[in-house]
Amino acid sequence: MRVSGSQYDVIIIGGGPAGIFAALELAETGLKTLIVERGRDISGRTCPSHEKGIPCCQCKTCATISGWGGAGAFSDGKLTLSPEVGGILDEFVPKERLNKLIRYVDDVYLKFGAPPEVYGTNEEAINEISRKAVKADLRLIPSRIRHLGTGRSMAVLEAMKEYLIEKGVDIALQTQVDRILINKDKKLCGIVTVDGQEYHAKYVVAAPGREGSKWLTEEAVRLGLTLAINPVDIGVRVEVPAEVMAHLTDVIYESKFVFYSHSFEDRVRTFCMCPYGEVVTENNDGLITVNGHSYGERRTGNTNFALLVSKTFTEPFKDPIQYGRYVAGLANLLSGGVIVQRLGDLQAGRRSTPERLKKGLVIPTLGEATPGDLSLVFPYRHLVALLDMLKALDVIAPGVNSRNTLIYGVEVKFYSSRFELNTTLESHIDNLFAIGDGAGITRGLMQASASGVIVGEEIKRREGVLRNSIVNKH
């Protein structure tokens, strides 16, 4: 991709949805904009382990989570059309404006090729699911969802990239940022890449995604910025026959349930439900974790979803990201990657073996996972919370708590630290903004995209090129 010179008006770190939508807002302003992305172009993001069915190759930059489109390019492409899930932007902007932002972002996705179908519109069926959930101590968070699917996500993201290039936005791929540049007067002046190249700009928008959260935290500390500590989410990926969840996924597609464990009252939630999907691995800076995908163009016989336990730490501990890496690292240590276990084996206090897996009814979609024992990985209270949640889910979806259910570990979400930001998502350093999942303020495609719009609008306002604010649209 082209890079014309080293002087820009705006530099955006990260080519995920947050960075892309910030650039889309700026595309027709005449402001010279550069997007810097450490990964490859969308067409070059191939994973050898997924394509060949082999263990993770430990690529230096994981194509599954890094590259144009960010981790969301291959994460099933679910657009959640509700402000209730996917982040904490309602702490920065009024709920009414956040609703307008979500509608605006949805319109942009449609413009670039998102399908018109929306799940979660049958209120009668949703109310019935909610009533059953209450009886199991579960809270259903109803939300409408537009499902792109991994293949369509790639097409949409490619269209956005071509539009930005056409409008004169520069994109530097396979370019890793080393640090944000501050001059001797502690004024923002740009970035420097790992190969020593400096790029200067009046505005810098940090949107490095979850994979870049550790780097962003380190930069905040170096720059003397105040950090707020978010909960760390650690859990498993559950895989069941698709028929077990079909009465839920056919209505809502992604059922979002919240549960508080009986023993410790830890918050447990379902996340990233993938009907007829596949379990996959991710390489998070050398740490192998698990995730799930659903494809618009092909199906499996299974449905998978994450169960995540949220834990907020208090003083003196200040490094939840490292804690999450430690727990996931135990699974890597024991298996060389991801562990898979039959739920019945976990409940019986024994490890799963290849022979025991073959006796089960669920055929694993992640062939490279190593049969093992997740009780050697998770802290006791996490394990108890996960088992409690599976029992609760079995009330509304009989078969979830079956001995044949497969449990993969570890799944962990690295968005544990964030800048202290104002209502325009600006840090204490003038003109330095932080957005998206890596900044710890969003947890999904829609709010990440909306955070980019917020910053794009603010930069346009400061430069006197803001014409129609999202506040006044819709």
Residue pairs with C-beta under 8 A, 6 or more apart in sequence:
1 41
1 165
1 170
1 171
1 172
1 173
2 165
2 170
2 171
3 34
3 170
3 172
4 170
6 197
6 198
6 199
6 200
7 32
7 199
7 200
7 201
8 32
8 33
8 34
8 170
8 190
8 199
8 200
8 201
9 31
9 32
9 33
9 201
9 202
9 203
9 463
10 22
10 26
10 31
10 32
10 33
10 34
10 201
10 202
10 203
10 204
10 205
10 459
11 33
11 34
11 36
11 190
11 191
11 199
11 201
11 203
11 204
11 205
12 19
12 22
12 23
12 33
12 34
12 35
12 36
12 204
12 205
12 207
13 19
13 36
13 177
13 180
13 191
13 204
13 205
13 206
13 207
13 208
13 212
14 35
14 36
14 37
14 70
14 206
14 207
14 208
14 209
14 212
14 436
14 438
15 35
15 36
15 37
15 39
15 67
15 68
15 69
15 70
15 171
15 173
16 69
16 70
16 71
16 72
16 207
16 209
16 436
16 437
16 448
17 69
17 70
17 72
17 436
17 445
17 448
17 449
17 452
18 70
18 207
18 209
18 435
18 436
18 437
18 439
18 442
18 448
18 449
18 451
18 452
19 35
19 37
19 70
19 205
19 207
19 435
19 436
19 452
20 35
20 69
20 157
20 160
20 161
20 164
20 449
20 452
21 105
21 108
21 448
21 449
21 450
21 451
21 452
21 453
21 456
22 205
22 207
22 435
22 452
22 453
22 455
22 456
23 33
23 35
23 164
23 169
23 452
23 456
24 108
24 160
24 163
24 164
24 452
24 453
24 456
25 452
25 453
25 455
25 456
25 457
25 459
25 460
26 33
26 169
26 456
26 459
26 460
27 33
27 163
27 164
27 167
27 168
27 169
28 167
29 460
29 463
29 465
30 465
31 459
31 463
31 465
32 168
32 170
33 168
33 169
33 170
34 169
34 170
34 171
34 172
34 199
34 201
35 164
35 169
35 170
35 171
35 172
36 172
36 175
36 177
36 191
36 193
36 199
37 66
37 67
37 68
37 171
37 172
37 173
37 174
37 175
38 61
38 66
38 174
38 175
38 176
38 177
38 212
39 45
39 61
39 63
39 66
39 67
39 68
39 173
39 174
40 61
40 63
40 66
40 67
40 68
40 173
40 174
41 67
41 68
41 161
41 173
42 67
42 68
42 69
42 73
42 154
42 157
42 158
42 161
43 158
44 63
44 67
45 63
45 64
45 67
45 68
45 69
45 73
45 74
46 63
47 59
47 62
47 63
47 64
48 54
48 57
48 59
49 55
49 56
49 57
49 281
49 368
50 64
50 280
53 367
53 368
54 368
55 336
55 337
55 368
56 281
56 283
56 288
56 337
56 368
58 283
58 286
59 283
61 67
61 174
62 211
62 282
62 283
62 284
64 71
64 74
64 280
64 281
64 282
64 283
64 291
65 71
65 74
65 209
65 210
65 211
65 282
65 283
65 284
66 209
66 211
67 73
67 173
68 157
68 161
68 171
68 173
69 153
69 154
69 157
70 209
70 436
70 448
71 209
71 210
71 211
71 282
71 437
72 153
72 445
72 448
73 150
73 153
73 154
73 157
74 150
74 153
74 280
74 293
75 150
75 272
75 291
75 293
76 147
76 148
76 149
76 150
76 153
76 272
76 274
76 277
76 292
76 293
76 294
77 147
77 148
77 149
77 150
77 152
77 153
77 156
77 296
77 445
78 145
78 146
78 147
78 148
78 253
78 254
78 272
78 444
78 445
79 106
79 109
79 114
79 145
79 146
79 147
79 148
79 445
79 446
80 86
80 143
80 144
80 145
80 254
80 444
80 445
80 446
81 102
81 103
81 106
81 118
81 143
81 144
81 145
81 146
81 446
82 102
82 141
82 142
82 143
82 144
83 89
83 90
83 95
83 98
83 99
83 102
83 447
84 141
84 143
85 141
85 143
85 256
85 443
85 444
86 442
86 443
86 444
86 445
86 446
86 447
86 448
87 441
87 442
87 443
87 444
87 447
87 448
87 451
88 441
88 442
89 98
89 101
89 441
89 442
89 447
89 450
89 451
89 454
90 98
91 441
92 421
92 422
92 423
92 424
92 425
92 441
92 454
93 101
93 423
93 454
97 470
97 471
98 450
100 470
100 471
100 473
100 474
101 450
101 453
101 454
101 470
102 446
102 447
102 450
103 474
104 450
104 453
104 470
104 473
104 474
105 446
105 449
105 450
105 453
106 114
106 146
106 446
108 449
109 146
109 148
109 156
109 449
110 116
112 156
112 159
112 160
112 163
113 152
113 155
113 156
113 159
114 146
114 148
114 152
114 156
115 146
115 147
115 148
115 152
115 296
117 146
117 147
118 144
118 145
118 146
119 144
119 145
119 146
119 147
119 251
119 252
119 253
119 254
120 126
120 142
120 143
120 144
120 145
120 251
120 252
120 253
121 144
122 251
125 251
126 140
126 142
126 251
126 252
129 140
129 248
129 251
129 252
129 255
129 396
130 140
130 142
132 395
132 396
133 139
133 140
133 257
133 396
135 395
136 392
136 393
136 395
136 396
137 259
137 260
137 392
138 257
138 258
138 259
138 392
138 393
138 395
138 396
139 257
139 258
139 259
140 255
140 256
140 257
141 256
141 257
141 258
142 252
143 252
143 254
143 256
145 252
145 253
145 254
147 253
147 294
147 296
148 156
148 296
149 294
149 295
149 296
149 297
150 293
150 294
150 295
150 296
151 295
151 296
151 297
152 296
161 171
164 171
165 171
175 193
176 193
176 194
177 191
177 192
177 193
177 194
177 208
177 215
178 191
178 192
178 193
178 194
179 191
179 192
179 219
179 222
180 188
180 190
180 191
180 204
180 206
180 219
180 223
180 432
181 188
181 189
181 190
181 191
181 192
181 198
181 200
182 188
182 189
182 223
182 429
183 189
186 429
187 429
187 430
188 202
188 203
188 204
188 429
188 430
188 431
188 432
189 200
189 201
190 198
190 199
190 200
190 201
190 204
191 198
191 199
191 201
191 204
192 198
192 199
193 199
202 431
203 431
203 432
203 433
203 459
204 431
204 432
204 433
205 433
205 434
205 435
205 452
205 455
206 216
206 219
206 432
206 433
206 434
206 435
206 438
206 439
207 434
207 435
207 436
207 438
207 439
207 448
207 451
207 452
208 215
208 216
208 436
208 438
208 439
209 436
209 437
209 438
210 284
210 413
210 414
210 415
210 437
210 438
211 284
211 285
211 414
211 438
212 438
213 321
213 414
213 415
213 416
213 417
213 437
213 438
213 439
213 440
214 285
214 321
214 414
216 417
216 419
216 434
216 438
216 439
217 227
217 321
217 417
220 226
220 227
220 417
220 419
220 427
221 227
223 429
225 419
225 420
225 427
225 428
225 429
226 419
226 420
226 428
227 318
227 417
227 418
227 419
227 420
228 417
228 418
228 419
228 420
228 440
229 312
229 313
229 318
229 320
229 416
229 417
230 312
230 320
230 415
230 416
230 417
230 418
230 440
231 267
231 310
231 311
231 312
231 320
231 416
232 310
232 311
232 313
232 320
232 321
232 323
232 324
232 412
232 413
232 416
233 271
233 308
233 309
233 310
233 324
233 412
233 413
234 308
234 309
234 311
234 324
234 327
234 328
234 378
234 382
234 410
234 411
234 412
235 268
235 271
235 306
235 307
235 308
235 309
235 382
235 386
235 409
235 410
235 411
235 412
236 290
236 306
236 307
236 374
236 386
236 407
236 408
236 409
236 410
236 411
237 279
237 290
237 291
237 292
237 304
237 305
237 306
237 407
237 408
237 409
237 411
238 304
238 305
238 306
238 307
238 390
238 400
238 405
238 406
238 407
238 408
239 279
239 302
239 303
239 304
239 362
239 364
239 365
239 405
239 406
239 407
239 408
240 302
240 303
240 304
240 362
240 399
240 400
240 402
240 405
240 406
241 301
241 302
241 303
241 361
241 362
241 399
242 249
242 275
242 276
242 299
242 300
242 301
242 302
242 303
243 399
244 303
244 397
244 398
244 399
244 400
244 402
245 255
245 273
245 275
245 303
245 305
245 397
245 400
246 275
246 303
247 397
248 255
248 396
248 397
249 255
249 273
249 275
249 303
253 273
253 275
254 272
254 273
254 305
255 270
255 273
256 269
256 270
256 271
257 269
257 270
257 393
258 267
258 268
258 269
259 267
259 268
259 269
259 388
259 389
259 392
260 266
260 267
260 268
261 268
261 309
261 381
261 384
261 385
261 388
261 389
262 388
263 381
263 384
263 385
263 388
264 381
264 384
264 385
266 309
266 310
266 311
266 381
266 382
266 385
267 309
267 310
268 307
268 308
268 309
268 310
268 385
268 386
268 388
268 389
269 307
269 308
269 310
270 305
270 306
270 307
270 393
271 305
271 306
271 307
271 308
271 413
272 291
272 292
272 305
272 306
273 292
273 303
273 304
273 305
274 292
274 293
274 294
274 303
274 304
274 305
275 294
275 303
276 294
276 299
276 300
276 301
276 302
276 303
277 292
277 293
277 294
277 295
277 300
277 302
277 303
277 304
277 365
278 292
278 293
278 294
278 295
278 300
278 302
278 304
278 365
278 366
279 290
279 291
279 292
279 304
279 364
279 365
279 366
279 369
279 408
280 290
280 291
280 292
280 293
280 366
281 288
281 289
281 290
281 291
281 337
281 338
281 366
281 368
282 288
282 289
282 290
282 291
284 325
284 328
284 412
284 414
287 325
287 328
287 329
287 332
288 328
288 331
288 332
288 337
288 338
289 328
289 338
289 410
289 411
289 412
290 338
290 366
290 369
290 408
290 409
290 410
290 411
291 306
291 411
292 304
292 305
292 306
300 365
301 363
302 362
302 363
302 365
304 365
306 411
307 386
307 389
307 390
308 411
308 413
309 382
309 385
309 386
311 320
311 382
313 320
313 323
317 323
320 416
320 417
321 414
321 416
321 417
324 412
324 413
324 414
324 416
325 412
325 414
327 377
327 378
327 379
327 382
327 410
327 412
328 409
328 410
328 412
330 376
330 377
330 410
331 337
331 338
331 339
331 372
331 374
331 377
331 409
331 410
334 370
334 372
334 373
334 376
334 377
335 369
335 370
335 372
336 370
337 368
337 369
337 370
338 366
338 368
338 369
338 370
338 408
338 409
338 410
339 369
339 370
339 371
339 372
339 373
339 374
339 377
339 408
339 409
339 410
340 352
340 357
340 364
340 366
340 369
340 370
340 371
340 372
340 406
340 407
340 408
341 351
341 352
341 371
341 372
341 373
341 374
341 406
341 407
341 409
342 352
342 356
342 357
342 360
342 403
342 404
342 405
342 406
342 407
343 390
343 401
343 402
343 403
343 404
343 405
343 406
343 407
344 402
344 403
344 404
345 351
345 352
345 356
345 373
345 403
346 352
346 373
346 374
346 375
346 387
346 407
347 387
347 403
349 375
350 373
351 371
351 372
351 373
352 371
352 372
352 373
353 371
354 371
356 371
357 364
357 371
357 406
360 403
360 404
360 406
361 402
361 404
362 404
362 405
362 406
364 406
366 408
369 408
374 383
374 407
374 409
375 383
377 409
377 410
378 386
378 409
378 410
386 407
390 400
390 401
390 405
391 401
393 400
393 401
394 400
394 401
394 402
399 405
413 443
415 437
415 438
415 439
415 440
415 442
415 443
416 440
417 440
418 434
418 439
418 440
418 441
419 427
419 434
419 439
419 440
420 427
420 428
421 427
421 433
421 434
421 439
421 441
424 433
424 454
424 455
424 458
425 433
425 434
425 435
425 439
425 441
425 451
425 454
425 455
425 458
426 432
426 433
426 455
426 458
427 433
427 434
433 455
433 458
434 441
435 441
435 442
435 448
435 451
435 452
435 454
435 455
436 442
436 448
436 451
436 452
437 443
437 444
437 448
439 451
441 447
441 451
442 448
442 450
442 451
453 470
457 466
457 469
457 470
460 466
461 469
